[in-house]
Amino acid sequence: MLSEKIEEALNNQIRVEAESSQIYLAMACWAEVKGLEGVANFMYAQSDEEREHMLKLVKFVNERGGHAKISQLKAPNITFKSFKEMFEKLFEHEVFVSQSINELVHISLQERDYATHNFLQWYVAEQIEEEAVARTILDKINMIGDDKGGLYLFDRDIENLTVTTAAIDNPE
């Protein structure tokens, strides 16, 4: 059984994940109309993934005796000055999501809800990966600079970027 405080915090995270999906969908649309097909496909996939994260939370809340609530979402930004700015916003958003997950973990420990704490560990690990991918993308964009050929190759290659390939491309 979920405490009211945990249920409220989980429902807030449901909204965060839903807004993430919308943000990335808006980014995909912007990239697509700019002719960045690879970036658009990457962002469409990110949007789908965020929706899956939201649904996982919804199921958890309902299965634990709570009531998952679907709330109104803030409209995402739909335009960007450049694809670099778009990915900077993506990274900033992933850091925000990580902070939100960390706060949720903190609340679960305060409430001594160890089942929720255990469930949230998947999200903690996922956010480490999400931030790593976003950081790697920004590193690649900074290497490209204003090189149009580099942008073409980046757009082509981003669809295949995963955490594993990011780690291989960027060994510590």
N, CA, C and O of each residue as an XYZ file, in Angstrom:
688
protein
N       0.844     -1.187      0.000
C       0.000      0.000      0.000
C       0.885      1.244      0.000
O       1.855      1.334      0.753
N       0.536      2.191     -0.851
C       1.293      3.439     -0.955
C       0.779      4.470      0.043
O      -0.429      4.590      0.247
N       1.683      5.206      0.657
C       1.261      6.330      1.490
C       0.790      7.447      0.555
O       1.111      7.454     -0.634
N       0.032      8.380      1.106
C      -0.441      9.511      0.296
C       0.735     10.303     -0.265
O       0.703     10.745     -1.414
N       1.768     10.478      0.548
C       2.937     11.247      0.129
C       3.649     10.562     -1.049
O       4.041     11.224     -2.011
N       3.811      9.257     -0.967
C       4.464      8.499     -2.054
C       3.593      8.526     -3.303
O       4.091      8.743     -4.408
N       2.296      8.307     -3.128
C       1.387      8.322     -4.280
C       1.435      9.680     -4.990
O       1.472      9.739     -6.219
N       1.434     10.751     -4.228
C       1.496     12.089     -4.815
C       2.825     12.292     -5.559
O       2.850     12.834     -6.664
N       3.905     11.858     -4.951
C       5.226     12.009     -5.579
C       5.327     11.162     -6.853
O       5.881     11.617     -7.854
N       4.802      9.951     -6.822
C       4.807      9.090     -8.016
C       3.945      9.699     -9.121
O       4.315      9.656    -10.294
N       2.803     10.262     -8.747
C       1.952     10.908     -9.747
C       2.640     12.132    -10.350
O       2.463     12.428    -11.531
N       3.412     12.832     -9.548
C       4.192     13.941    -10.087
C       5.210     13.424    -11.100
O       5.416     14.039    -12.146
N       5.842     12.296    -10.789
C       6.822     11.734    -11.716
C       6.152     11.233    -12.993
O       6.750     11.291    -14.067
N       4.935     10.748    -12.889
C       4.169     10.354    -14.079
C       4.030     11.566    -15.004
O       4.213     11.452    -16.216
N       3.708     12.720    -14.427
C       3.592     13.947    -15.215
C       4.937     14.334    -15.828
O       4.995     14.738    -16.989
N       6.012     14.215    -15.060
C       7.350     14.547    -15.570
C       7.689     13.663    -16.773
O       8.195     14.154    -17.782
N       7.414     12.380    -16.667
C       7.725     11.451    -17.765
C       6.843     11.741    -18.982
O       7.313     11.669    -20.118
N       5.575     12.065    -18.753
C       4.678     12.405    -19.864
C       5.145     13.681    -20.557
O       5.149     13.762    -21.785
N       5.538     14.674    -19.766
C       6.049     15.915    -20.356
C       7.350     15.666    -21.109
O       7.600     16.292    -22.139
N       8.178     14.759    -20.606
C       9.415     14.400    -21.313
C       9.088     13.838    -22.686
O       9.718     14.196    -23.681
N       8.103     12.960    -22.732
C       7.700     12.382    -24.010
C       7.245     13.471    -24.974
O       7.592     13.448    -26.155
N       6.470     14.423    -24.467
C       5.987     15.521    -25.309
C       7.128     16.431    -25.763
O       7.156     16.873    -26.911
N       8.055     16.705    -24.870
C       9.206     17.549    -25.211
C       9.984     16.908    -26.351
O      10.342     17.582    -27.316
N      10.244     15.622    -26.245
C      11.046     14.935    -27.261
C      10.270     14.763    -28.560
O      10.863     14.746    -29.639
N       8.955     14.634    -28.465
C       8.133     14.589    -29.664
C       8.204     15.931    -30.394
O       8.320     15.967    -31.619
N       8.134     17.030    -29.648
C       8.257     18.361    -30.258
C       9.636     18.544    -30.897
O       9.757     19.139    -31.968
N      10.665     18.030    -30.234
C      12.018     18.105    -30.801
C      12.109     17.288    -32.091
O      12.750     17.710    -33.053
N      11.473     16.131    -32.106
C      11.464     15.290    -33.311
C      10.791     16.018    -34.467
O      11.281     15.992    -35.596
N       9.677     16.663    -34.185
C       8.964     17.408    -35.236
C       9.821     18.542    -35.774
O       9.890     18.754    -36.985
N      10.480     19.277    -34.869
C      11.331     20.383    -35.298
C      12.459     19.859    -36.183
O      12.733     20.425    -37.241
N      13.112     18.782    -35.755
C      14.227     18.223    -36.525
C      13.757     17.721    -37.888
O      14.443     17.897    -38.895
N      12.598     17.103    -37.908
C      12.085     16.546    -39.164
C      11.834     17.638    -40.199
O      12.188     17.478    -41.367
N      11.226     18.748    -39.779
C      10.960     19.822    -40.747
C      12.233     20.562    -41.144
O      12.240     21.283    -42.142
N      13.306     20.394    -40.380
C      14.604     20.989    -40.726
C      15.441     20.045    -41.598
O      16.576     20.368    -41.950
N      14.884     18.880    -41.946
C      15.603     17.942    -42.798
C      16.582     17.049    -42.063
O      17.405     16.385    -42.694
N      16.508     17.022    -40.752
C      17.402     16.188    -39.945
C      16.688     14.877    -39.615
O      16.234     14.668    -38.490
N      16.598     14.013    -40.600
C      15.831     12.772    -40.465
C      16.380     11.862    -39.371
O      15.612     11.278    -38.606
N      17.689     11.739    -39.292
C      18.290     10.895    -38.264
C      18.005     11.417    -36.870
O      17.641     10.651    -35.977
N      18.170     12.710    -36.680
C      17.878     13.332    -35.388
C      16.396     13.152    -35.067
O      16.044     12.829    -33.932
N      15.531     13.357    -36.050
C      14.088     13.200    -35.833
C      13.761     11.777    -35.389
O      13.011     11.581    -34.433
N      14.316     10.793    -36.072
C      14.042      9.394    -35.704
C      14.559      9.078    -34.305
O      13.906      8.364    -33.545
N      15.729      9.608    -33.966
C      16.279      9.433    -32.625
C      15.327     10.032    -31.592
O      15.049      9.412    -30.566
N      14.827     11.237    -31.862
C      13.945     11.908    -30.908
C      12.572     11.227    -30.822
O      11.980     11.162    -29.744
N      12.068     10.723    -31.950
C      10.813      9.957    -31.886
C      10.988      8.743    -30.974
O      10.108      8.429    -30.173
N      12.125      8.066    -31.100
C      12.397      6.901    -30.252
C      12.510      7.314    -28.778
O      12.023      6.609    -27.894
N      13.156      8.463    -28.520
C      13.269      8.967    -27.152
C      11.882      9.273    -26.575
O      11.604      8.984    -25.412
N      11.025      9.857    -27.401
C       9.670     10.175    -26.965
C       8.918      8.902    -26.573
O       8.252      8.855    -25.539
N       9.036      7.872    -27.414
C       8.393      6.585    -27.110
C       8.921      5.998    -25.807
O       8.161      5.466    -24.997
N      10.238      6.105    -25.617
C      10.857      5.553    -24.408
C      10.344      6.259    -23.154
O      10.072      5.615    -22.141
N      10.216      7.573    -23.226
C       9.709      8.321    -22.071
C       8.260      7.938    -21.763
O       7.866      7.875    -20.598
N       7.485      7.688    -22.789
C       6.099      7.248    -22.570
C       6.082      5.888    -21.874
O       5.255      5.645    -20.995
N       7.001      5.001    -22.271
C       7.114      3.701    -21.598
C       7.476      3.884    -20.130
O       6.955      3.174    -19.269
N       8.369      4.837    -19.835
C       8.728      5.110    -18.446
C       7.495      5.568    -17.662
O       7.289      5.163    -16.518
N       6.684      6.413    -18.289
C       5.466      6.892    -17.652
C       4.516      5.724    -17.373
O       3.976      5.607    -16.272
N       4.317      4.867    -18.368
C       3.391      3.742    -18.207
C       3.850      2.776    -17.124
O       3.028      2.212    -16.401
N       5.154      2.585    -17.012
C       5.700      1.724    -15.971
C       5.328      2.273    -14.590
O       4.977      1.514    -13.686
N       5.407      3.594    -14.436
C       5.008      4.231    -13.179
C       3.507      4.104    -12.940
O       3.072      3.809    -11.827
N       2.722      4.326    -13.988
C       1.263      4.207    -13.869
C       0.889      2.825    -13.353
O       0.108      2.698    -12.410
N       1.445      1.793    -13.974
C       1.142      0.408    -13.568
C       1.569      0.167    -12.122
O       0.838     -0.462    -11.356
N       2.741      0.659    -11.748
C       3.236      0.462    -10.383
C       2.292      1.088     -9.365
O       1.926      0.449     -8.379
N       1.897      2.334     -9.602
C       0.999      3.023     -8.669
C      -0.303      2.248     -8.521
O      -0.763      2.006     -7.405
N      -0.892      1.862     -9.637
C      -2.176      1.154     -9.586
C      -2.046     -0.220     -8.933
O      -2.926     -0.633     -8.177
N      -0.958     -0.926     -9.219
C      -0.756     -2.258     -8.639
C      -0.495     -2.203     -7.139
O      -0.743     -3.179     -6.432
N       0.000     -1.076     -6.651
C       0.294     -0.934     -5.217
C      -0.874     -0.335     -4.441
O      -0.709      0.079     -3.294
N      -2.050     -0.286     -5.059
C      -3.236      0.187     -4.358
C      -3.469      1.679     -4.452
O      -4.381      2.209     -3.817
N      -2.655      2.359     -5.236
C      -2.858      3.792     -5.431
C      -3.719      4.044     -6.649
O      -4.306      3.123     -7.216
N      -3.785      5.284     -7.036
C      -4.537      5.674     -8.218
C      -3.651      6.598     -9.048
O      -3.415      7.750     -8.684
N      -3.168      6.072    -10.164
C      -2.358      6.894    -11.060
C      -3.242      7.958    -11.679
O      -4.334      7.673    -12.171
N      -2.754      9.181    -11.647
C      -3.533     10.298    -12.173
C      -2.822     10.889    -13.380
O      -1.626     11.180    -13.345
N      -3.584     11.054    -14.433
C      -3.069     11.657    -15.655
C      -3.472     13.126    -15.624
O      -4.658     13.456    -15.608
N      -2.480     13.994    -15.616
C      -2.754     15.421    -15.442
C      -2.450     16.200    -16.714
O      -1.861     15.687    -17.666
N      -2.867     17.437    -16.692
C      -2.588     18.339    -17.801
C      -1.079     18.561    -17.889
O      -0.383     18.609    -16.874
N      -0.588     18.697    -19.129
C       0.843     18.878    -19.351
C       1.132     20.287    -19.840
O       0.303     20.916    -20.497
N       2.333     20.774    -19.505
C       2.782     22.055    -20.052
C       3.136     21.842    -21.515
O       3.699     20.811    -21.881
N       2.808     22.809    -22.342
C       3.159     22.726    -23.765
C       4.670     22.848    -23.907
O       5.283     23.731    -23.307
N       5.271     21.965    -24.699
C       6.730     22.036    -24.877
C       7.130     23.128    -25.861
O       6.324     23.591    -26.668
N       8.387     23.523    -25.773
C       8.965     24.439    -26.753
C       8.967     23.731    -28.108
O       9.312     22.552    -28.183
N       8.592     24.425    -29.170
C       8.518     23.773    -30.480
C       9.527     24.305    -31.484
O       9.603     23.808    -32.608
N      10.304     25.312    -31.092
C      11.314     25.849    -32.000
C      12.646     25.983    -31.261
O      12.698     26.160    -30.044
N      13.714     25.890    -32.045
C      15.062     25.991    -31.507
C      15.905     26.781    -32.497
O      15.645     26.753    -33.699
N      16.915     27.487    -31.994
C      17.801     28.260    -32.861
C      18.683     27.350    -33.705
O      19.049     27.686    -34.832
N      19.018     26.190    -33.140
C      19.913     25.259    -33.822
C      19.719     23.863    -33.244
O      19.100     23.692    -32.194
N      20.255     22.872    -33.945
C      20.168     21.521    -33.409
C      21.036     21.402    -32.155
O      20.744     20.587    -31.281
N      22.101     22.206    -32.057
C      22.929     22.208    -30.840
C      22.113     22.698    -29.655
O      22.153     22.091    -28.584
N      21.371     23.792    -29.832
C      20.533     24.300    -28.748
C      19.508     23.241    -28.332
O      19.244     23.053    -27.145
N      18.940     22.556    -29.318
C      17.953     21.528    -29.009
C      18.558     20.454    -28.112
O      17.934     20.040    -27.135
N      19.770     19.999    -28.435
C      20.398     18.956    -27.627
C      20.886     19.484    -26.280
O      20.966     18.726    -25.313
N      21.208     20.760    -26.207
C      21.522     21.350    -24.902
C      20.283     21.320    -24.012
O      20.371     21.017    -22.822
N      19.131     21.634    -24.596
C      17.861     21.571    -23.846
C      17.546     20.135    -23.438
O      17.042     19.896    -22.340
N      17.840     19.189    -24.311
C      17.631     17.774    -23.988
C      18.475     17.393    -22.774
O      17.975     16.759    -21.845
N      19.748     17.775    -22.778
C      20.626     17.453    -21.654
C      20.115     18.106    -20.368
O      20.042     17.453    -19.328
N      19.764     19.387    -20.437
C      19.234     20.087    -19.257
C      17.991     19.372    -18.727
O      17.807     19.241    -17.517
N      17.148     18.916    -19.639
C      15.927     18.233    -19.209
C      16.254     16.904    -18.539
O      15.629     16.546    -17.541
N      17.221     16.171    -19.074
C      17.596     14.895    -18.460
C      18.162     15.108    -17.054
O      17.909     14.301    -16.160
N      18.917     16.177    -16.853
C      19.422     16.498    -15.516
C      18.244     16.797    -14.587
O      18.228     16.347    -13.441
N      17.267     17.547    -15.073
C      16.061     17.834    -14.292
C      15.328     16.540    -13.916
O      14.900     16.381    -12.773
N      15.186     15.624    -14.868
C      14.502     14.352    -14.594
C      15.284     13.561    -13.547
O      14.687     12.963    -12.651
N      16.603     13.553    -13.652
C      17.433     12.857    -12.659
C      17.196     13.433    -11.267
O      17.065     12.686    -10.298
N      17.141     14.755    -11.167
C      16.882     15.399     -9.876
C      15.512     15.006     -9.337
O      15.347     14.785     -8.137
N      14.536     14.921    -10.230
C      13.183     14.535     -9.835
C      13.148     13.088     -9.324
O      12.501     12.791     -8.320
N      13.843     12.207    -10.018
C      13.930     10.800     -9.582
C      14.645     10.718     -8.231
O      14.207      9.994     -7.337
N      15.739     11.456     -8.085
C      16.478     11.441     -6.817
C      15.600     11.914     -5.656
O      15.665     11.356     -4.561
N      14.783     12.936     -5.894
C      13.870     13.414     -4.850
C      12.841     12.328     -4.510
O      12.495     12.137     -3.345
N      12.369     11.640     -5.509
C      11.413     10.546     -5.297
C      12.047      9.422     -4.476
O      11.410      8.873     -3.578
N      13.284      9.085     -4.780
C      14.011      8.065     -4.002
C      14.129      8.533     -2.550
O      13.909      7.752     -1.625
N      14.471      9.791     -2.354
C      14.601     10.345     -1.007
C      13.282     10.215     -0.232
O      13.266      9.805      0.929
N      12.198     10.567     -0.888
C      10.879     10.467     -0.243
C      10.566      9.013      0.109
O      10.042      8.733      1.187
N      10.884      8.093     -0.793
C      10.597      6.671     -0.519
C      11.367      6.194      0.710
O      10.855      5.383      1.482
N      12.586      6.684      0.900
C      13.352      6.313      2.092
C      12.780      6.965      3.341
O      12.712      6.330      4.393
N      12.368      8.229      3.241
C      11.750      8.911      4.383
C      10.490      8.176      4.827
O      10.217      8.051      6.021
N       9.731      7.694      3.856
C       8.466      7.015      4.142
C       8.666      5.533      4.477
O       7.711      4.821      4.789
N       9.913      5.087      4.408
C      10.261      3.687      4.647
C       9.478      2.743      3.725
O       9.043      1.662      4.123
N       9.319      3.196      2.487
C       8.646      2.388      1.460
C       9.736      1.733      0.609
O      10.131      2.253     -0.435
N      10.202      0.597      1.074
C      11.343     -0.062      0.442
C      10.974     -0.734     -0.876
O      11.836     -0.938     -1.731
N       9.717     -1.076     -1.044
C       9.277     -1.633     -2.333
C       9.370     -0.546     -3.413
O       9.856     -0.798     -4.516
N       8.904      0.646     -3.088
C       9.009      1.755     -4.043
C      10.473      2.119     -4.259
O      10.886      2.379     -5.389
N      11.253      2.140     -3.196
C      12.684      2.423     -3.320
C      13.336      1.429     -4.282
O      14.097      1.821     -5.166
N      13.039      0.167     -4.108
C      13.587     -0.875     -4.983
C      13.140     -0.664     -6.432
O      13.956     -0.760     -7.349
N      11.875     -0.383     -6.642
C      11.320     -0.128     -7.969
C      12.039      1.048     -8.641
O      12.312      1.003     -9.840
N      12.337      2.078     -7.885
C      12.932      3.297     -8.434
C      14.391      3.129     -8.848
O      14.922      3.959     -9.586
N      15.041      2.071     -8.385
C      16.450      1.885     -8.739
C      16.623      1.724    -10.247
O      17.658      2.109    -10.790
N      15.635      1.166    -10.926
C      15.692      1.061    -12.390
C      15.750      2.461    -12.996
O      16.508      2.698    -13.936
N      14.956      3.387    -12.467
C      14.932      4.758    -12.977
C      16.256      5.478    -12.693
O      16.731      6.262    -13.515
N      16.838      5.211    -11.544
C      18.137      5.814    -11.216
C      19.171      5.390    -12.257
O      19.889      6.229    -12.801
N      19.243      4.095    -12.531
C      20.198      3.580    -13.526
C      19.884      4.119    -14.918
O      20.795      4.462    -15.670
N      18.623      4.193    -15.257
C      18.201      4.696    -16.562
C      18.638      6.146    -16.749
O      19.071      6.528    -17.836
N      18.530      6.944    -15.707
C      18.916      8.353    -15.819
C      20.424      8.522    -15.983
O      20.871      9.449    -16.657
N      21.202      7.648    -15.380
C      22.651      7.683    -15.596
C      22.923      7.489    -17.082
O      23.739      8.202    -17.665
N      22.240      6.525    -17.692
C      22.402      6.257    -19.122
C      21.920      7.427    -19.970
O      22.593      7.825    -20.920
N      20.763      7.976    -19.633
C      20.193      9.085    -20.416
C      21.124     10.297    -20.405
O      21.346     10.919    -21.444
N      21.663     10.629    -19.245
C      22.582     11.760    -19.165
C      23.871     11.472    -19.937
O      24.418     12.367    -20.581
N      24.358     10.231    -19.877
C      25.590      9.863    -20.595
C      25.408     10.004    -22.103
O      26.292     10.512    -22.793
N      24.271      9.558    -22.610
C      24.004      9.682    -24.041
C      23.912     11.149    -24.441
O      24.495     11.558    -25.444
N      23.178     11.946    -23.657
C      23.036     13.371    -23.972
C      24.394     14.077    -23.933
O      24.680     14.921    -24.783
N      25.217     13.738    -22.962
C      26.552     14.348    -22.853
C      27.410     13.959    -24.062
O      28.124     14.799    -24.610
N      27.343     12.693    -24.476
C      28.103     12.221    -25.638
C      27.653     12.932    -26.902
O      28.482     13.310    -27.730
N      26.352     13.118    -27.060
C      25.831     13.831    -28.226
C      26.368     15.252    -28.250
O      26.802     15.732    -29.297
N      26.344     15.930    -27.113
C      26.864     17.301    -27.063
C      28.362     17.341    -27.379
O      28.834     18.266    -28.040
N      29.098     16.348    -26.913
C      30.533     16.276    -27.244
C      30.724     16.163    -28.754
O      31.583     16.831    -29.331
N      29.923     15.321    -29.384
C      30.026     15.137    -30.836
C      29.643     16.425    -31.579
O      30.295     16.803    -32.552
N      28.598     17.083    -31.117
C      28.161     18.338    -31.744
C      29.249     19.395    -31.614
O      29.499     20.146    -32.557
N      29.894     19.460    -30.459
C      30.971     20.425    -30.275
C      32.163     20.117    -31.179
O      32.841     21.036    -31.639
N      32.426     18.836    -31.437
C      33.497     18.462    -32.366
C      33.163     18.901    -33.791
O      34.038     19.341    -34.536
N      31.900     18.778    -34.154
C      31.454     19.116    -35.512
C      31.591     20.609    -35.781
O      32.021     21.024    -36.857
N      31.220     21.409    -34.783
C      31.238     22.864    -34.986
C      30.262     23.252    -36.079
O      29.101     22.845    -36.041
N      30.708     24.026    -37.047
C      29.852     24.493    -38.144
C      30.053     23.687    -39.421
O      29.602     24.101    -40.488
N      30.715     22.555    -39.327
C      31.007     21.726    -40.499
C      29.731     21.030    -40.994
O      29.180     20.170    -40.307
N      29.272     21.409    -42.186
C      28.036     20.836    -42.754
C      28.204     19.341    -43.038
O      27.265     18.563    -42.868
N      29.394     18.948    -43.467
C      29.653     17.527    -43.702
C      29.571     16.739    -42.414
O      29.055     15.622    -42.383
N      30.087     17.336    -41.345
C      29.999     16.697    -40.035
C      28.567     16.565    -39.567
O      28.187     15.558    -38.970
N      27.766     17.598    -39.843
C      26.341     17.544    -39.476
C      25.644     16.430    -40.250
O      24.820     15.707    -39.691
N      25.968     16.290    -41.523
C      25.367     15.233    -42.332
C      25.694     13.864    -41.731
O      24.807     13.025    -41.576
N      26.957     13.643    -41.397
C      27.360     12.359    -40.821
C      26.737     12.146    -39.442
O      26.312     11.039    -39.114
N      26.686     13.200    -38.645
C      26.053     13.118    -37.326
C      24.591     12.720    -37.466
O      24.112     11.832    -36.760
N      23.883     13.380    -38.379
C      22.466     13.079    -38.588
C      22.271     11.637    -39.019
O      21.316     10.983    -38.600
N      23.155     11.148    -39.840
C      23.062      9.763    -40.306
C      23.366      8.772    -39.177
O      22.718      7.732    -39.064
N      24.348      9.102    -38.354
C      24.832      8.156    -37.349
C      24.052      8.168    -36.036
O      24.101      7.188    -35.293
N      23.344      9.237    -35.732
C      22.703      9.352    -34.414
C      21.643      8.275    -34.178
O      21.401      7.888    -33.035
N      21.022      7.796    -35.229
C      19.993      6.768    -35.046
C      20.561      5.511    -34.396
O      19.834      4.763    -33.742
N      21.843      5.281    -34.574
C      22.473      4.081    -34.037
C      23.160      4.320    -32.707
O      23.773      3.406    -32.156
N      23.071      5.535    -32.180
C      23.737      5.855    -30.919
C      22.984      5.238    -29.757
O      21.778      5.436    -29.604
N      23.696      4.499    -28.955
C      23.142      3.922    -27.732
C      24.138      4.184    -26.623
O      25.221      4.716    -26.871
N      23.788      3.822    -25.415
C      24.713      3.998    -24.300
C      25.973      3.178    -24.540
O      27.077      3.646    -24.261
N      25.823      1.977    -25.048
C      26.973      1.117    -25.309
C      27.901      1.751    -26.329
O      29.111      1.810    -26.111
N      27.346      2.231    -27.450
C      28.197      2.850    -28.464
C      28.769      4.152    -27.942
O      29.894      4.510    -28.291
N      28.027      4.869    -27.118
C      28.546      6.112    -26.544
C      29.760      5.815    -25.671
O      30.738      6.562    -25.694
N      29.705      4.741    -24.910
C      30.824      4.368    -24.045
C      32.039      3.958    -24.875
O      33.173      4.273    -24.515
N      31.807      3.263    -25.974
C      32.903      2.835    -26.855
C      33.526      4.041    -27.539
O      34.749      4.136    -27.644
N      32.679      4.977    -28.011
C      33.167      6.170    -28.692
C      33.875      7.130    -27.742
O      34.692      7.943    -28.174
N      33.568      7.039    -26.463
C      34.038      8.014    -25.494
C      34.648      7.312    -24.281
O      34.176      7.520    -23.163
N      35.697      6.473    -24.469
C      36.231      5.720    -23.326
C      36.799      6.658    -22.268
O      37.426      7.670    -22.583
N      36.569      6.309    -21.032
C      37.037      7.137    -19.900
C      38.470      6.794    -19.575
O      39.051      7.375    -18.658
